[in-house]
Amino acid sequence: MNTREALDAWGCKGTVGASIAAGISFEGINCSFAEKDVLRDISFRIEPGEVVSLLGQSGAGKTTLLRIAAGIERQTSGTLAINERVVSDDAQFVPPEKRNVGLMFQDYALFPHLTVLRNVMFGLKGLPEKAAEVEARAALCRVGLEDRAEHFPHMLSGGQQQRVALARAIAPRPSVLLMDEPFSGLDNRLRDQVRNETISLLREIGTTCVLVTHDPEEALRISDRILLLRDGRIVQYDRPEVLYRSPVDYWAARFFADLNAVEGVISGGLARTPIGSFSADGFSPRQKVRVCIRRTGVRLHKAISEDYVTALTARVKSRMFLGEVDLYEISIKGCDQPIFAKISSGQSFRKGEMIGVSFRKTDILIFANSF
């Protein structure tokens, strides 16, 4: 293949060089270090071509799971299969270089003494020199950096360095690309741009992508599915809409949104609380529950809408300007704790003003046995 053919295959003239995406299956994965359990009974499957985020707080086991998929770590027990081929279990272990898996590190891991071109070629050691250069230039073209081939990493911006790392990862056309918080080192505005460009490219070339992040908003934006981890265990694995709208418990709900949470008791099919009664199916009489309302689902107003419930009188305690939204702290008679609301900054209420309050039905979540 000559340079022009490689460029065409990688999409530099409007076509896209596709990878053969692979599915990944984790079955009963456990991992311990120094007798400390890091992962416990992890079982889930990623379909070919999916973008899946591993989400959770620091220490949840996200990076360890990614390293097991890459072959950098070996699980204590369980089975890992890529494209229906077992690559790691109690009896066998396929090394990283034979898994057709790409890995992109958080710090990009670029070699400062090598040019951009040579950095990308580093991932193509299995090819002859000329063929590796052709493929590396094609990958650089695909990420828009063909004119930076002879530059060194220190001559590039953070976003450009991220794209070089991406070019190096995709140059071998892996079936699976594993990314460990690849956007965390970028400032907010640049992060959105680079992230959108990266995910768009990965979807075009068809690579299965597994991405570690601790940012719920990032996971919601880019993922086909999200694996939410806590203390080495799976909390929930589903589409972003499901995790946001139907979290399995209070912890999962709080991970994706700021919540107002009040104690309630079930009576007559309703969760009765100091801020009103809410429809609650599937609970037992006198059962204690936690009623949660997203801050974005609290409405401050004078008129009542049929889309909202629990019209109450409240007093404004404080207002904080956050740019596109204002954060209000309000007090409701009979409720000891403050209630917070995020509303459009175009609507303004004064400190001490008496207002009407209602709650959007779709932003009310009720969980059992929380107290």
GIFENPE-V533514 format. One record per backbone hydrogen bond with DSSP energy under -0.5 kcal/mol. NH is the residue of the N-H (numbers start at 1). CO is the residue of the C=O. E is the energy in kcal/mol with one decimal. If there is no record, write none. Layout:
BEGIN
NH	CO	E
NH	CO	E
END
This chain:
BEGIN
6	2	-2.3
7	3	-2.5
8	4	-2.5
9	5	-2.4
10	6	-1.9
11	8	-1.3
12	7	-2.5
14	11	-1.4
18	16	-0.8
19	205	-3.6
21	19	-1.1
22	175	-1.4
24	46	-2.2
25	81	-2.9
26	44	-2.9
27	25	-0.5
27	79	-2.4
29	42	-2.6
30	77	-2.4
31	39	-2.1
33	36	-2.4
36	33	-1.9
37	35	-0.5
38	31	-3.3
39	31	-1.9
40	232	-3.0
42	29	-2.5
43	41	-0.6
44	26	-1.7
46	24	-3.1
50	47	-2.0
52	50	-0.6
52	209	-2.8
53	225	-1.8
54	211	-3.1
55	53	-0.7
55	227	-2.8
56	213	-0.8
60	57	-1.8
65	61	-2.1
66	62	-2.0
67	63	-2.6
68	64	-2.0
69	65	-1.9
70	66	-1.9
71	67	-1.3
72	67	-2.0
73	67	-1.5
76	30	-2.0
77	30	-1.6
79	27	-2.5
80	88	-2.8
81	25	-2.4
82	85	-2.6
83	23	-3.3
85	82	-1.5
86	84	-0.5
87	80	-2.6
88	80	-1.6
89	92	-2.4
94	87	-3.4
98	95	-1.8
99	96	-1.8
101	96	-0.6
102	176	-3.1
104	178	-3.0
105	103	-0.5
108	105	-1.0
109	107	-0.8
110	107	-0.5
112	110	-0.7
114	111	-1.5
116	151	-2.8
117	149	-2.8
119	115	-2.5
120	116	-2.0
121	117	-2.4
122	118	-1.3
123	120	-1.2
124	121	-2.4
125	122	-0.6
127	124	-2.0
132	128	-2.8
133	129	-2.2
134	130	-2.2
135	131	-2.4
136	132	-2.5
137	133	-2.7
138	134	-2.0
139	135	-2.3
140	136	-2.3
141	137	-2.3
142	138	-1.9
143	139	-1.2
144	141	-1.4
145	140	-3.2
148	145	-2.1
149	146	-0.9
151	148	-1.7
153	114	-0.7
155	152	-2.3
156	153	-2.0
161	157	-2.5
162	158	-2.0
163	159	-1.7
164	160	-2.0
165	161	-2.3
166	162	-2.0
167	163	-2.6
168	164	-2.6
169	165	-1.8
170	166	-2.4
171	167	-1.7
172	168	-0.5
173	170	-2.3
175	100	-1.8
176	100	-1.2
177	208	-3.2
178	102	-3.1
178	176	-0.5
179	210	-2.9
180	104	-2.6
181	179	-0.9
181	212	-1.4
184	181	-1.0
186	183	-1.5
191	187	-3.0
192	188	-1.8
193	189	-1.4
194	190	-2.9
195	191	-2.6
196	192	-2.2
197	193	-2.3
198	194	-2.6
199	195	-2.6
200	196	-2.1
201	197	-2.1
202	198	-2.5
203	199	-2.2
204	200	-1.8
205	201	-2.4
206	202	-1.0
207	202	-1.1
208	175	-1.7
209	50	-2.7
210	177	-2.5
211	52	-2.6
212	179	-3.1
213	54	-2.4
216	214	-0.7
219	215	-2.1
220	216	-2.5
221	217	-2.0
222	218	-1.9
223	219	-1.7
224	51	-3.4
225	51	-1.3
226	238	-2.9
227	53	-3.1
228	226	-0.7
228	236	-3.0
229	55	-3.0
229	227	-0.6
230	233	-2.4
232	60	-1.5
233	230	-1.6
235	228	-3.2
236	228	-1.2
238	226	-1.6
242	239	-0.6
243	239	-2.0
244	240	-2.1
245	241	-2.7
246	242	-2.9
253	249	-2.3
254	250	-2.7
255	251	-1.3
256	252	-0.9
256	253	-0.8
257	253	-0.9
260	293	-2.7
261	259	-0.5
262	291	-2.5
264	289	-2.4
265	272	-1.6
266	287	-2.3
267	270	-2.7
270	267	-1.2
271	278	-3.4
272	265	-2.6
272	270	-0.8
273	271	-0.5
273	276	-2.1
276	273	-1.6
278	271	-1.9
280	269	-2.3
286	266	-2.9
287	284	-1.9
289	264	-2.6
290	367	-3.1
291	262	-2.6
291	289	-0.5
292	290	-0.6
292	365	-3.6
293	260	-2.7
294	363	-2.0
295	258	-2.1
297	294	-1.8
298	295	-1.2
299	297	-0.5
299	358	-3.1
301	356	-2.8
308	305	-1.6
309	359	-2.8
312	310	-0.6
312	357	-2.5
314	355	-2.5
315	331	-2.2
316	353	-2.2
317	329	-3.0
318	329	-1.7
320	327	-2.4
322	325	-2.2
324	322	-0.8
326	343	-2.9
327	320	-3.0
328	326	-0.6
328	341	-3.0
329	318	-2.3
330	328	-0.5
330	339	-2.9
331	315	-2.3
333	313	-0.8
335	332	-2.2
336	334	-0.5
339	330	-2.5
341	328	-2.2
342	295	-2.1
343	326	-2.0
343	341	-0.6
345	324	-1.6
347	344	-1.7
352	316	-3.0
353	350	-2.0
355	314	-2.8
356	301	-2.4
357	312	-2.5
358	299	-2.0
359	309	-3.0
360	297	-3.0
361	307	-1.3
363	360	-1.6
364	361	-1.6
365	292	-3.0
365	363	-0.5
367	290	-2.3
369	288	-1.7
END
